[in-house]
Amino acid sequence: MEAGYKLGSELSKINKEGTKIREMKPEEDKKSKGSEGVGRLLVVSVFTPYTTTFLQQEENMQKKNLNGVETGINGINIEHSSGKISQAATNSQNPKAKNIRPVSEECGSGYSARKVKNLRVHSDSKTKLNGEANYRSRRRSSFSSKHNERNNNLNHSGKGVSGGVRRFSDFFQRMIGLFSDEYSEPYGITDEGEKYIIERQNLSNLRLFNAVNSNLDLFEERLWVGGLGVSSEKWSDIKKQNIEDKLLDEFETIPVHLDDKEFDLHYNFFCKQLIWPLFHSIPPEMPQWKGWDPKAYEESVNVCQKFCNKLVKVYREGDIIWINDYHLMLLPKMLRERLPKAKIVYFNHIPFPTSELFRCLHVRKELLEGVLGSSLIGFQTYMHSRHFIQSCKYILHMDMSFAEMTLEKTGGNSVPKIIEIPVGIDIEQLKDERDSRATQIEETLLAAKYKDKLVIVSRDKNDFVKGVRNKMLAYEEFLAENPKYQKNTILVQLALATTEQNEEFVRISDVVDRINSKFGGIEHQPVKFLRQDIDQHKYLGLLKVADAMLVTPLRDGLNLTSHEFIVCQEKKNSPLIISEFVGSYGFLGGNGAITINPFNINSISKALFEALEMKKDKKTERWKLLYKQVELNSAKKYVSTILNEVNSCS
């Protein structure tokens, strides 16, 4: 038997959908409502919530080309065939709306971040971004060189977006419009005289950010640790120190600086082309598998080692180190070797594959052993944790059961605990934004725009695993079989940018064009396909006027867009159609949602008919069940459970 670990997973009951529900004792429930001696919380992820943007004095704006561009929802412009994206002078009907939904890497953008200390969300800046290599985004995209998808998502003002440095001429307008509060100056000046802004970045996990910030009363101090999402390889040591000081003092952020090559091989090859597809059940022989550079794993080790060095340097006794997601699976073991008594959490936000698929990885053992260095291991669902346990059994030859698994480790025992807890949303914050004046304006505009229309809403990353093409094929079948809905039904599909999306977009675009040609006309298009995210208030307004939401991923971690939809439907109570392969299916599937098999086109078509034909009393009955589940699985419960569980680890 190989050296390894002793794992413990609490006994659970299984509901009829096969989801593990942990039974909370009364005293445990009481404990979850308050802080129990939690000091500093170090929240670690591949990207921090903040990034730096350098300002330059440049007055000439690049003129945007609007030729041949089709108008989308309230001012968003898009050209389907060529992939060009731009935006009209935006928010012309609501110029005071400021909150833009930055695009999160794995979990979607989520609702705009809670206004806490030093939080700044930028949106209305009239910027020109200059693509200097020294400040470029690290996230590779097959579209980035031509269309700069990242910057369009970050800056929705559309004033000639094309790179990574903001122009200085708009700084004072930005400061007056967005920073006229009690916070300190929004910019810094390095010792070398360069001016920069620190702002929310679009690569981070915004839902994690919101979840942690909804629980600020549970710990004394919170620090974000991770990459900035921009290249800092050419920065001088003085510049790095200047920015690090600013981030720590005002944004409670500790950056980890990475070289371009090691980041590229780690993130764009090892994580996105190897781990991401496999964890979403795409085996190596499938066309979506892109392969990877042989040195990618070596660079992943280097990246995790840099994270480890930084964390060891800032660690204090009593700190909780909370590592998030698959990019950093190797990190817990590295930390355990150097901080034997540290409380380490690893949480896997995306699905975990079956043991048969996981065995395909050439570094399968290293990844498992890396995660097992944790004190607490968390997954979104029981299914994901079960797959992890089975992989430990078959690959590490561990003795296990679904209640616990054990393996003696040379030199002593380590006892990581395994739990299942969905991330959830900050309900109160979302309600505040839902009921805001800006959202009400957008709701009124959209209701007028789609008067006498039935609106179906979907929001997904433009990724094969999100099942967007299957959704379009099912919608096409639905319209063909139900002529009465052909001229009065619209599917609004928000398709967010991904790192590899060119091929998938072409496959989807063919179906979209066919639907609009077959069933549409001058005055009506059955599909509104928007290849970018939209303003936060506009998004919430769209959720409020929708007559149904369609969630069809072939595989997904949790998918919180369904939670947002439920909260926004408090008055209308429109139905939710959800794939049985998303994490939230476990508690929404048997509690009010219409469930579908996303691989079955006919199943989706029938679900659409059921949703649009549903009577009001039935909608209300189902919505109440759904809302109760959203309340039971909130962001506050998620964070408090993580903290309580790790504090109980030996």
Buried (B, 14 or more C-beta within 10 A) or exposed (E): EEEBBBBBBBEBEEBEBBBBBBEBEEEBEEBBEEBEEBEBBBBBBBBBBBBBBBBBEBEEBEEBEBEEBEEBBBBBBBBBEEBBBBBBEBBEEBEEBBBBBBBBBBBBBBBBBBBBEBBBBBBBBBBBBBBBEEBBBBBBBBBBEEBBBBBBBBBBBBBBBBBBBBBBBBBEEBBEBBBEEEBEEBBBEBEEEBBBBBBBBBBBBBBBBBBBBBBBEBBEEBBBBBBBBBBBBEBEEEBBEBBBEBBBEBBBBBBBBBBBEBBBBBBBBBBBBBBBBBBBBBEEEEEBBEEBBEBBBBBBBBBBEBBBEBBBEBBEEEBBBBBBBBBBBBBBBBBBEEBEEBBBBBBBBBBBBBBEBBEBBEBBBBBBBBBBBBBBBBBBBBBBBBBBBBBBBBBBEBBBEBEBBBBBBEEEEBBBBBBBBBBBBBBEBBEBBBEBEBBBBBBBBBBEEBEEBBBBBBBBBBBBBBBBBBBBBBBBBBBEEBEEBBBEBBBBBBBBBBBBBEEBBEEBBEBBBBBBEEBBEEEBBBBBBBBBBBBBBBBBBBBBBBBBBBBBBBBBBBBBBBBBBBBBBEEBBBBBBBBBBBBBBBBBBBBBBBBBBBBEBEBBBBBBEBBBEBEEEBBEEBBEBBBBBBEEBBBBBBBBBBBBBBBEBE
